[in-house]
Amino acid sequence: KKEKVKSKEDVVLQKHSRPVTHVIMDPAGKTLFTCGKDKLVLAWSLPEGEYLRTFEGHRGAVWSCSVSPDGQYLLSCGADNMVLLWEVASARQLAEAQLPGVARYVEWAPRVGPHGGALRRVVGLAPPLQ
């Protein structure tokens, strides 16, 4: 007798009030982060797609976010010229950096050098719109 294969339905994540600008998964593949024009970063469980928490602190659209390799921290950047550092588990803002222009992308990267394993922030800037 042939086994019945269960079909998986698509999960639609509905919580942002404006368009989503960026989607990224944590290194463990258990949490999805969505950035939006509504000034928020939202965390969702995988594969269920259940809403977990909101990272609220930007004063403009959030263009990008990046999860640290250990999954404990999140960087976000946006139209408010800010890069914010968050604790993933609590959605607590830990630090912020004001930039001279809009940050459109942010990413954690391993440090190259004798002290391997340390982390650094890499930020791409776009000139302010005239």
PyRosetta script that sets phi, psi and omega in degrees:
from pyrosetta import init, pose_from_sequence

init()
pose = pose_from_sequence("KKEKVKSKEDVVLQKHSRPVTHVIMDPAGKTLFTCGKDKLVLAWSLPEGEYLRTFEGHRGAVWSCSVSPDGQYLLSCGADNMVLLWEVASARQLAEAQLPGVARYVEWAPRVGPHGGALRRVVGLAPPLQ")
pose.set_psi(1, 136.6)
pose.set_omega(1, -178.6)
pose.set_phi(2, -77.1)
pose.set_psi(2, 132.9)
pose.set_omega(2, 178.1)
pose.set_phi(3, -72.5)
pose.set_psi(3, 141.7)
pose.set_omega(3, 176.8)
pose.set_phi(4, -80.0)
pose.set_psi(4, 127.2)
pose.set_omega(4, 177.5)
pose.set_phi(5, -93.8)
pose.set_psi(5, 124.3)
pose.set_omega(5, 178.6)
pose.set_phi(6, -75.4)
pose.set_psi(6, 131.0)
pose.set_omega(6, 177.0)
pose.set_phi(7, -85.8)
pose.set_psi(7, 141.3)
pose.set_omega(7, 179.0)
pose.set_phi(8, -97.5)
pose.set_psi(8, 132.2)
pose.set_omega(8, 178.7)
pose.set_phi(9, -90.1)
pose.set_psi(9, 150.4)
pose.set_omega(9, 175.0)
pose.set_phi(10, -66.5)
pose.set_psi(10, 144.7)
pose.set_omega(10, 176.7)
pose.set_phi(11, -104.4)
pose.set_psi(11, 127.0)
pose.set_omega(11, 178.7)
pose.set_phi(12, -103.7)
pose.set_psi(12, 122.3)
pose.set_omega(12, -179.4)
pose.set_phi(13, -93.3)
pose.set_psi(13, 116.9)
pose.set_omega(13, -176.4)
pose.set_phi(14, -125.6)
pose.set_psi(14, 102.3)
pose.set_omega(14, 175.1)
pose.set_phi(15, -154.4)
pose.set_psi(15, -28.4)
pose.set_omega(15, 177.4)
pose.set_phi(16, -67.9)
pose.set_psi(16, 142.8)
pose.set_omega(16, 178.9)
pose.set_phi(17, -94.8)
pose.set_psi(17, -9.9)
pose.set_omega(17, 177.3)
pose.set_phi(18, -133.4)
pose.set_psi(18, 175.3)
pose.set_omega(18, -176.3)
pose.set_phi(19, -58.8)
pose.set_psi(19, 147.4)
pose.set_omega(19, 175.6)
pose.set_phi(20, -81.7)
pose.set_psi(20, 136.2)
pose.set_omega(20, -176.8)
pose.set_phi(21, -107.3)
pose.set_psi(21, -22.2)
pose.set_omega(21, -175.0)
pose.set_phi(22, -158.4)
pose.set_psi(22, 143.6)
pose.set_omega(22, 177.4)
pose.set_phi(23, -133.9)
pose.set_psi(23, 133.7)
pose.set_omega(23, 179.0)
pose.set_phi(24, -147.3)
pose.set_psi(24, 150.8)
pose.set_omega(24, 179.1)
pose.set_phi(25, -107.8)
pose.set_psi(25, 148.3)
pose.set_omega(25, 176.4)
pose.set_phi(26, -71.8)
pose.set_psi(26, 162.3)
pose.set_omega(26, -176.6)
pose.set_phi(27, -59.1)
pose.set_psi(27, -28.5)
pose.set_omega(27, -179.3)
pose.set_phi(28, -82.0)
pose.set_psi(28, -11.3)
pose.set_omega(28, -179.7)
pose.set_phi(29, 75.0)
pose.set_psi(29, 20.9)
pose.set_omega(29, -177.0)
pose.set_phi(30, -107.1)
pose.set_psi(30, -15.5)
pose.set_omega(30, -178.0)
pose.set_phi(31, -134.4)
pose.set_psi(31, 136.7)
pose.set_omega(31, 176.2)
pose.set_phi(32, -109.4)
pose.set_psi(32, 138.0)
pose.set_omega(32, 177.7)
pose.set_phi(33, -116.9)
pose.set_psi(33, 134.4)
pose.set_omega(33, 177.1)
pose.set_phi(34, -122.3)
pose.set_psi(34, 133.6)
pose.set_omega(34, 177.0)
pose.set_phi(35, -105.1)
pose.set_psi(35, 150.6)
pose.set_omega(35, -177.4)
pose.set_phi(36, -144.8)
pose.set_psi(36, 165.6)
pose.set_omega(36, 175.7)
pose.set_phi(37, -71.4)
pose.set_psi(37, -7.1)
pose.set_omega(37, 177.9)
pose.set_phi(38, -85.0)
pose.set_psi(38, 11.3)
pose.set_omega(38, 176.6)
pose.set_phi(39, 77.0)
pose.set_psi(39, 14.0)
pose.set_omega(39, -174.8)
pose.set_phi(40, -119.9)
pose.set_psi(40, 153.8)
pose.set_omega(40, 164.3)
pose.set_phi(41, -116.3)
pose.set_psi(41, 130.3)
pose.set_omega(41, 179.5)
pose.set_phi(42, -116.4)
pose.set_psi(42, 145.2)
pose.set_omega(42, 177.2)
pose.set_phi(43, -110.3)
pose.set_psi(43, 140.1)
pose.set_omega(43, -176.8)
pose.set_phi(44, -133.2)
pose.set_psi(44, 144.7)
pose.set_omega(44, 177.0)
pose.set_phi(45, -78.5)
pose.set_psi(45, 147.1)
pose.set_omega(45, 175.5)
pose.set_phi(46, -118.8)
pose.set_psi(46, 138.0)
pose.set_omega(46, 7.3)
pose.set_phi(47, -92.4)
pose.set_psi(47, 0.4)
pose.set_omega(47, -173.1)
pose.set_phi(48, -65.5)
pose.set_psi(48, -35.2)
pose.set_omega(48, -177.4)
pose.set_phi(49, 79.5)
pose.set_psi(49, 24.3)
pose.set_omega(49, 178.5)
pose.set_phi(50, -82.9)
pose.set_psi(50, 137.6)
pose.set_omega(50, 177.7)
pose.set_phi(51, -64.1)
pose.set_psi(51, 133.2)
pose.set_omega(51, -179.9)
pose.set_phi(52, -108.4)
pose.set_psi(52, -54.3)
pose.set_omega(52, -175.7)
pose.set_phi(53, -164.2)
pose.set_psi(53, 165.0)
pose.set_omega(53, 179.7)
pose.set_phi(54, -116.3)
pose.set_psi(54, 135.8)
pose.set_omega(54, 173.7)
pose.set_phi(55, -104.0)
pose.set_psi(55, 104.5)
pose.set_omega(55, -173.6)
pose.set_phi(56, -117.8)
pose.set_psi(56, 124.6)
pose.set_omega(56, -179.4)
pose.set_phi(57, 178.1)
pose.set_psi(57, -18.7)
pose.set_omega(57, 178.4)
pose.set_phi(58, -75.4)
pose.set_psi(58, 151.5)
pose.set_omega(58, 178.8)
pose.set_phi(59, -107.3)
pose.set_psi(59, 13.8)
pose.set_omega(59, 177.7)
pose.set_phi(60, -158.1)
pose.set_psi(60, -178.0)
pose.set_omega(60, 179.6)
pose.set_phi(61, -53.4)
pose.set_psi(61, 141.6)
pose.set_omega(61, 175.1)
pose.set_phi(62, -96.8)
pose.set_psi(62, 117.8)
pose.set_omega(62, -174.6)
pose.set_phi(63, -88.7)
pose.set_psi(63, -31.9)
pose.set_omega(63, -174.3)
pose.set_phi(64, -157.9)
pose.set_psi(64, 159.7)
pose.set_omega(64, 171.7)
pose.set_phi(65, -149.5)
pose.set_psi(65, 161.4)
pose.set_omega(65, -178.5)
pose.set_phi(66, -148.0)
pose.set_psi(66, 137.3)
pose.set_omega(66, -179.9)
pose.set_phi(67, -97.6)
pose.set_psi(67, 137.2)
pose.set_omega(67, 178.1)
pose.set_phi(68, -62.4)
pose.set_psi(68, 155.2)
pose.set_omega(68, -178.1)
pose.set_phi(69, -56.7)
pose.set_psi(69, -28.3)
pose.set_omega(69, 178.7)
pose.set_phi(70, -88.5)
pose.set_psi(70, -2.3)
pose.set_omega(70, 177.4)
pose.set_phi(71, 76.5)
pose.set_psi(71, 5.8)
pose.set_omega(71, -176.0)
pose.set_phi(72, -89.1)
pose.set_psi(72, -23.8)
pose.set_omega(72, -174.6)
pose.set_phi(73, -127.8)
pose.set_psi(73, 155.2)
pose.set_omega(73, 179.0)
pose.set_phi(74, -131.9)
pose.set_psi(74, 134.5)
pose.set_omega(74, 170.6)
pose.set_phi(75, -106.0)
pose.set_psi(75, 141.4)
pose.set_omega(75, 174.8)
pose.set_phi(76, -136.0)
pose.set_psi(76, 152.0)
pose.set_omega(76, 179.3)
pose.set_phi(77, -142.1)
pose.set_psi(77, 156.7)
pose.set_omega(77, -176.4)
pose.set_phi(78, -162.6)
pose.set_psi(78, -169.5)
pose.set_omega(78, -175.6)
pose.set_phi(79, -68.8)
pose.set_psi(79, -11.0)
pose.set_omega(79, 179.2)
pose.set_phi(80, -86.7)
pose.set_psi(80, 10.5)
pose.set_omega(80, -179.3)
pose.set_phi(81, 65.8)
pose.set_psi(81, 23.7)
pose.set_omega(81, -176.9)
pose.set_phi(82, -116.6)
pose.set_psi(82, 145.9)
pose.set_omega(82, 166.3)
pose.set_phi(83, -116.1)
pose.set_psi(83, 124.7)
pose.set_omega(83, -178.4)
pose.set_phi(84, -114.1)
pose.set_psi(84, 141.5)
pose.set_omega(84, 177.1)
pose.set_phi(85, -108.1)
pose.set_psi(85, 130.8)
pose.set_omega(85, -175.9)
pose.set_phi(86, -125.3)
pose.set_psi(86, 152.3)
pose.set_omega(86, 166.5)
pose.set_phi(87, -89.1)
pose.set_psi(87, 122.4)
pose.set_omega(87, -174.2)
pose.set_phi(88, -62.8)
pose.set_psi(88, -46.1)
pose.set_omega(88, -173.5)
pose.set_phi(89, -61.2)
pose.set_psi(89, -34.0)
pose.set_omega(89, -174.8)
pose.set_phi(90, -111.7)
pose.set_psi(90, -10.9)
pose.set_omega(90, -173.5)
pose.set_phi(91, 61.7)
pose.set_psi(91, 24.9)
pose.set_omega(91, 179.0)
pose.set_phi(92, -84.8)
pose.set_psi(92, 130.7)
pose.set_omega(92, 177.5)
pose.set_phi(93, -75.2)
pose.set_psi(93, 127.7)
pose.set_omega(93, -177.7)
pose.set_phi(94, -101.5)
pose.set_psi(94, -32.6)
pose.set_omega(94, -177.1)
pose.set_phi(95, -160.5)
pose.set_psi(95, 163.4)
pose.set_omega(95, 176.0)
pose.set_phi(96, -145.3)
pose.set_psi(96, 153.3)
pose.set_omega(96, 176.8)
pose.set_phi(97, -134.1)
pose.set_psi(97, 123.7)
pose.set_omega(97, 175.9)
pose.set_phi(98, -84.6)
pose.set_psi(98, 129.2)
pose.set_omega(98, -178.3)
pose.set_phi(99, -109.6)
pose.set_psi(99, 159.9)
pose.set_omega(99, 179.6)
pose.set_phi(100, -75.0)
pose.set_psi(100, -8.5)
pose.set_omega(100, -179.4)
pose.set_phi(101, -150.7)
pose.set_psi(101, 177.0)
pose.set_omega(101, 179.9)
pose.set_phi(102, -70.4)
pose.set_psi(102, 128.9)
pose.set_omega(102, 175.1)
pose.set_phi(103, -91.5)
pose.set_psi(103, 120.8)
pose.set_omega(103, -178.1)
pose.set_phi(104, -100.1)
pose.set_psi(104, -13.8)
pose.set_omega(104, -177.8)
pose.set_phi(105, -155.8)
pose.set_psi(105, 142.1)
pose.set_omega(105, 177.1)
pose.set_phi(106, -141.7)
pose.set_psi(106, 145.6)
pose.set_omega(106, -178.1)
pose.set_phi(107, -155.1)
pose.set_psi(107, 140.1)
pose.set_omega(107, 171.8)
pose.set_phi(108, -77.1)
pose.set_psi(108, 144.2)
pose.set_omega(108, 178.1)
pose.set_phi(109, -143.4)
pose.set_psi(109, 143.4)
pose.set_omega(109, 176.8)
pose.set_phi(110, -67.2)
pose.set_psi(110, 142.4)
pose.set_omega(110, 178.4)
pose.set_phi(111, -76.5)
pose.set_psi(111, 135.6)
pose.set_omega(111, 177.7)
pose.set_phi(112, -94.1)
pose.set_psi(112, 125.3)
pose.set_omega(112, 179.2)
pose.set_phi(113, 153.2)
pose.set_psi(113, -171.2)
pose.set_omega(113, -174.6)
pose.set_phi(114, -69.9)
pose.set_psi(114, -17.7)
pose.set_omega(114, -177.8)
pose.set_phi(115, -104.8)
pose.set_psi(115, 45.7)
pose.set_omega(115, -177.1)
pose.set_phi(116, -42.9)
pose.set_psi(116, 148.1)
pose.set_omega(116, 179.8)
pose.set_phi(117, 98.5)
pose.set_psi(117, -19.6)
pose.set_omega(117, 176.5)
pose.set_phi(118, -71.2)
pose.set_psi(118, 161.9)
pose.set_omega(118, -176.8)
pose.set_phi(119, -116.7)
pose.set_psi(119, 153.9)
pose.set_omega(119, 173.7)
pose.set_phi(120, -142.2)
pose.set_psi(120, 159.2)
pose.set_omega(120, 178.4)
pose.set_phi(121, -99.1)
pose.set_psi(121, 138.7)
pose.set_omega(121, 176.1)
pose.set_phi(122, -121.9)
pose.set_psi(122, 123.7)
pose.set_omega(122, -176.9)
pose.set_phi(123, -126.0)
pose.set_psi(123, 131.1)
pose.set_omega(123, 174.1)
pose.set_phi(124, -97.6)
pose.set_psi(124, 130.2)
pose.set_omega(124, -178.4)
pose.set_phi(125, -109.5)
pose.set_psi(125, 147.7)
pose.set_omega(125, 171.7)
pose.set_phi(126, -114.5)
pose.set_psi(126, 143.4)
pose.set_omega(126, 178.7)
pose.set_phi(127, -62.3)
pose.set_psi(127, 148.5)
pose.set_omega(127, 178.5)
pose.set_phi(128, -58.3)
pose.set_psi(128, 143.7)
pose.set_omega(128, 177.8)
pose.set_phi(129, -71.3)
pose.set_psi(129, 137.6)
pose.set_omega(129, -179.1)
pose.set_phi(130, -89.3)
pose.dump_pdb("model.pdb")
